Amino acid sequence: MAYKTEKGTLLVEGNELTITNPNKPLWPEQGITKADYLAKLCELAPYLLRYCRNRHLTTIRYPHGYDDKSFYQKNAPDPVPSFVNLAPLDGIQYVNLDSLSTLIWLGNLTCLEFHPSFHHIGETLPAEWLIDIDPTLEEEPRIMEAAQIIGEVLDSLRIQSVPKTSGATGVQIYIPIQSGYTFEELRKIGHFIAAYAVNKHPKLFTIERFKKNRGDKIYIDYLQHWYGKTLSAPYTPRATKDATISTPLLWKEVELRPRPREFNQLTIMNRLRTYGDLIDRVAPQNLDTILSKI
């Protein structure tokens, strides 16, 4: 598709941003241009920033749209505007995604995915806990069943959780936690839950790390949640054909076995107007009891 090369300026929070190629198609099948995407980021900002601010941010950039070449960006791209706050760690100048101005600047650079650190800037303890339910198959009709089983295991341990689509093919179980737990402690509980699920459902689950050895089983990835690693933020867009968004769900929705592609840039705002942020409904969980027993 041909589009005219254009430039414009936006005034965001008093900062003047140059917007390049606003008519560039980023998700052509969905008719989403860069201008549409930036408008969606403005709407998503109150939700997305909640999970990205005060973190070390990794983005994935797609200069020519979701289905073309991409690259991970950890170091802040030059030049860095004066309104962008950086978060240095281990020699890398990460961006602290703490404002709408910074979000739109990154969006204009075709950052289509936002992956924050599991810990806050200047801290080493986890800010929350996530278990990644990762299918081996490209199309996995059992993914919501798998998420529900893990949710029921957590519930049996008196741990409240929120399922969220990864925005790709998987589901992540998000558990707000009280402060003070270590990554090691959370991994210990994660291994306990994963081993139990594999034992109870050996044809459905695996904790085999190598994909080639998993067959058609769903991988319970309790190892991804670790210092220095990342996962897709709640409410981040994803570079998929359906312009999906990583979306928190109600457990009663999981029971209805929705498809992850139903949760996308075209549907997200109606959903947020209806439910708000589902993660925000769950109180930080106390894990002392389960830690004392395993």
C-alpha positions as CSV (number, residue, x, y, z in Angstrom):
1,M,0.0,0.0,0.0
2,A,1.4,3.4,-1.0
3,Y,1.1,6.3,1.5
4,K,2.3,9.8,1.3
5,T,5.3,10.7,3.4
6,E,4.1,13.3,5.9
7,K,5.1,15.0,9.1
8,G,3.1,16.8,11.7
9,T,3.4,18.0,15.3
10,L,1.4,17.1,18.4
11,L,1.4,19.0,21.6
12,V,1.3,16.5,24.5
13,E,1.5,17.6,28.1
14,G,3.1,20.8,26.9
15,N,5.7,18.9,24.9
16,E,5.9,19.3,21.1
17,L,6.4,16.0,19.4
18,T,7.1,15.5,15.7
19,I,4.9,12.7,14.2
20,T,6.3,11.1,11.1
21,N,4.3,9.2,8.5
22,P,0.9,9.3,10.3
23,N,-0.8,7.4,7.4
24,K,1.6,4.5,7.5
25,P,-0.4,1.2,7.8
26,L,0.8,-0.6,10.9
27,W,-1.9,-3.3,11.0
28,P,-3.2,-3.2,7.3
29,E,-5.7,-6.0,7.8
30,Q,-7.4,-4.1,10.5
31,G,-7.0,-0.7,8.7
32,I,-4.9,0.7,11.6
33,T,-2.5,3.5,10.6
34,K,0.2,5.0,12.8
35,A,-2.2,7.9,13.5
36,D,-4.9,5.4,14.7
37,Y,-2.3,3.7,16.8
38,L,-1.2,6.9,18.5
39,A,-4.8,7.8,19.2
40,K,-5.3,4.3,20.8
41,L,-2.2,4.7,22.9
42,C,-3.6,8.0,24.3
43,E,-6.8,6.1,25.3
44,L,-4.8,3.2,26.8
45,A,-2.3,5.4,28.6
46,P,-4.0,5.6,32.1
47,Y,-4.0,1.8,32.2
48,L,-0.8,0.9,30.4
49,L,1.4,3.5,32.2
50,R,0.3,2.0,35.6
51,Y,2.2,-1.2,34.8
52,C,5.2,0.5,33.0
53,R,6.1,3.5,35.0
54,N,9.0,3.2,37.4
55,R,10.2,0.0,35.5
56,H,13.0,-0.8,33.1
57,L,11.3,-0.9,29.7
58,T,12.1,-3.1,26.8
59,T,10.2,-2.3,23.6
60,I,9.8,-4.2,20.3
61,R,9.9,-1.9,17.2
62,Y,8.3,-2.7,13.9
63,P,9.4,0.2,11.5
64,H,7.2,-1.1,8.6
65,G,4.2,-2.6,10.5
66,Y,3.5,-5.7,12.6
67,D,4.3,-8.2,9.9
68,D,7.7,-6.9,8.8
69,K,11.1,-6.9,10.4
70,S,11.4,-6.0,14.1
71,F,14.0,-5.5,16.7
72,Y,14.1,-5.4,20.5
73,Q,15.2,-2.0,22.0
74,K,16.5,-1.8,25.6
75,N,18.7,1.3,25.3
76,A,16.8,4.5,24.8
77,P,16.9,5.5,21.1
78,D,18.8,8.7,20.3
79,P,18.1,11.5,20.4
80,V,16.3,11.4,23.8
81,P,13.9,14.3,24.3
82,S,14.2,16.3,27.5
83,F,10.9,15.0,28.9
84,V,12.0,11.4,28.7
85,N,13.3,9.9,32.0
86,L,15.9,7.2,31.8
87,A,16.5,4.3,34.2
88,P,20.1,3.0,33.9
89,L,20.8,-0.6,34.9
90,D,23.8,-2.8,34.2
91,G,25.2,-0.3,31.6
92,I,21.9,-0.1,29.7
93,Q,20.0,3.2,29.5
94,Y,16.4,2.0,29.8
95,V,13.4,4.3,29.3
96,N,11.1,4.9,32.2
97,L,7.7,4.9,30.6
98,D,6.1,7.3,33.1
99,S,4.2,9.8,30.9
100,L,1.9,10.1,28.0
101,S,4.5,12.2,26.2
102,T,7.0,9.4,26.5
103,L,4.4,6.8,25.3
104,I,3.6,8.9,22.2
105,W,7.3,9.4,21.5
106,L,7.8,5.6,21.6
107,G,4.6,5.0,19.5
108,N,5.9,7.4,16.8
109,L,9.1,5.3,16.7
110,T,6.8,2.3,16.0
111,C,7.3,0.6,19.3
112,L,4.3,-1.8,19.0
113,E,5.0,-3.8,22.2
114,F,5.9,-2.8,25.8
115,H,7.6,-5.2,28.1
116,P,8.5,-3.8,31.6
117,S,10.8,-5.3,34.2
118,F,9.3,-7.4,37.0
119,H,10.8,-5.1,39.5
120,H,10.7,-1.3,40.1
121,I,13.6,1.0,39.3
122,G,16.1,0.9,42.1
123,E,14.7,-2.3,43.7
124,T,15.5,-6.0,43.4
125,L,12.3,-7.5,44.8
126,P,9.4,-8.4,42.5
127,A,6.5,-5.9,42.1
128,E,4.0,-8.7,41.3
129,W,4.0,-12.4,40.4
130,L,3.2,-13.9,37.0
131,I,2.9,-17.5,35.8
132,D,3.1,-17.8,32.0
133,I,0.8,-20.4,30.4
134,D,2.5,-21.0,27.0
135,P,1.1,-23.2,24.3
136,T,3.4,-25.3,22.1
137,L,0.9,-25.4,19.2
138,E,0.3,-22.3,17.1
139,E,-3.5,-22.8,17.5
140,E,-4.3,-24.1,21.0
141,P,-8.0,-24.5,21.8
142,R,-7.2,-25.7,25.3
143,I,-5.4,-22.6,26.5
144,M,-8.3,-21.2,28.4
145,E,-9.0,-24.6,30.0
146,A,-5.3,-24.7,31.0
147,A,-5.5,-21.2,32.5
148,Q,-8.7,-22.1,34.4
149,I,-7.0,-25.2,36.0
150,I,-4.1,-23.1,37.2
151,G,-6.5,-20.5,38.5
152,E,-8.3,-23.2,40.5
153,V,-5.1,-24.5,42.0
154,L,-4.2,-20.9,43.1
155,D,-7.8,-20.5,44.5
156,S,-7.4,-23.8,46.5
157,L,-4.3,-22.2,48.0
158,R,-6.4,-19.1,48.9
159,I,-4.5,-17.0,46.4
160,Q,-6.5,-14.6,44.3
161,S,-5.3,-14.0,40.7
162,V,-6.3,-12.4,37.4
163,P,-5.9,-14.2,34.1
164,K,-4.8,-12.0,31.2
165,T,-4.2,-12.8,27.5
166,S,-0.6,-12.4,26.6
167,G,-1.8,-10.8,23.4
168,A,-0.1,-13.6,21.5
169,T,-1.2,-17.2,21.9
170,G,-0.7,-17.7,25.7
171,V,-2.4,-16.6,28.9
172,Q,-0.6,-15.2,31.9
173,I,-1.8,-15.5,35.5
174,Y,-1.2,-12.2,37.3
175,I,-1.0,-12.2,41.1
176,P,-0.7,-8.9,43.0
177,I,1.5,-9.5,46.0
178,Q,2.3,-7.9,49.3
179,S,5.8,-6.4,49.2
180,G,8.8,-8.2,50.6
181,Y,8.8,-11.6,48.8
182,T,11.8,-12.6,46.7
183,F,12.0,-13.9,43.2
184,E,13.3,-17.2,44.7
185,E,10.3,-17.6,47.0
186,L,7.8,-17.0,44.1
187,R,9.7,-19.4,41.9
188,K,9.4,-22.0,44.7
189,I,5.6,-21.6,44.8
190,G,5.5,-21.6,41.0
191,H,7.4,-24.9,40.8
192,F,5.1,-26.4,43.4
193,I,1.9,-25.4,41.4
194,A,3.4,-26.4,38.0
195,A,4.5,-29.8,39.3
196,Y,1.1,-30.4,40.8
197,A,-0.7,-29.5,37.6
198,V,1.6,-31.7,35.5
199,N,0.9,-34.6,37.9
200,K,-2.8,-34.1,37.8
201,H,-3.0,-33.4,34.0
202,P,0.0,-35.1,32.4
203,K,-1.6,-35.0,28.9
204,L,-2.2,-31.3,29.1
205,F,0.8,-29.7,30.9
206,T,4.5,-29.9,30.9
207,I,7.4,-28.1,32.6
208,E,9.9,-29.3,29.9
209,R,12.0,-26.2,29.0
210,F,12.9,-27.2,25.5
211,K,10.0,-26.7,23.0
212,K,11.1,-29.5,20.8
213,N,10.5,-31.9,23.6
214,R,7.1,-30.7,24.6
215,G,5.0,-32.4,22.0
216,D,1.6,-30.7,22.0
217,K,1.6,-29.9,25.7
218,I,1.1,-26.5,27.3
219,Y,4.2,-25.2,29.1
220,I,3.7,-23.8,32.6
221,D,6.5,-21.3,32.6
222,Y,7.2,-20.4,36.2
223,L,10.8,-19.6,35.4
224,Q,10.2,-16.5,33.3
225,H,9.3,-14.5,36.3
226,W,12.8,-13.5,37.4
227,Y,15.0,-10.5,37.9
228,G,16.1,-9.1,34.6
229,K,13.4,-10.9,32.5
230,T,10.2,-9.3,31.1
231,L,6.7,-10.2,30.0
232,S,4.1,-8.3,28.0
233,A,2.6,-5.5,30.2
234,P,-1.1,-5.5,30.9
235,Y,-2.8,-3.4,28.1
236,T,0.2,-3.5,25.8
237,P,-0.6,-3.8,22.1
238,R,0.9,-6.8,20.4
239,A,2.3,-7.2,16.9
240,T,-0.3,-9.7,15.7
241,K,-2.6,-9.8,12.6
242,D,-5.6,-9.1,14.8
243,A,-3.9,-6.1,16.6
244,T,-4.4,-7.9,19.9
245,I,-3.9,-6.3,23.3
246,S,-2.8,-8.1,26.5
247,T,-6.1,-8.0,28.3
248,P,-7.0,-9.0,31.9
249,L,-10.1,-11.2,32.0
250,L,-12.7,-12.3,34.5
251,W,-12.5,-15.9,35.6
252,K,-16.1,-16.4,34.4
253,E,-15.0,-15.2,31.0
254,V,-12.3,-17.8,31.0
255,E,-14.9,-20.5,31.6
256,L,-16.6,-19.4,28.3
257,R,-13.3,-20.2,26.5
258,P,-12.8,-17.0,24.5
259,R,-10.2,-16.7,21.8
260,P,-7.3,-14.3,22.6
261,R,-7.8,-12.5,19.3
262,E,-11.2,-11.2,20.5
263,F,-9.3,-8.8,22.8
264,N,-7.8,-6.1,20.5
265,Q,-7.4,-2.5,19.7
266,L,-10.9,-2.3,18.2
267,T,-12.6,-3.8,21.3
268,I,-10.5,-2.7,24.3
269,M,-12.0,0.7,25.1
270,N,-15.6,-0.6,25.3
271,R,-14.3,-3.3,27.7
272,L,-12.4,-0.8,29.9
273,R,-15.4,1.4,30.1
274,T,-17.4,-1.6,31.3
275,Y,-15.0,-3.2,33.7
276,G,-12.1,-0.8,34.4
277,D,-8.8,-2.4,35.3
278,L,-9.6,-5.9,36.6
279,I,-6.1,-6.3,38.2
280,D,-6.8,-3.2,40.3
281,R,-9.8,-5.1,41.9
282,V,-7.5,-7.7,43.6
283,A,-5.8,-6.9,46.8
284,P,-2.1,-7.7,47.2
285,Q,-1.9,-11.3,48.2
286,N,-0.2,-12.7,51.4
287,L,1.8,-15.8,50.5
288,D,3.2,-16.6,53.9
289,T,0.9,-19.6,54.5
290,I,1.9,-21.5,51.3
291,L,5.6,-20.6,51.7
292,S,5.5,-22.1,55.2
293,K,4.1,-25.4,53.9
294,I,6.3,-26.1,50.8
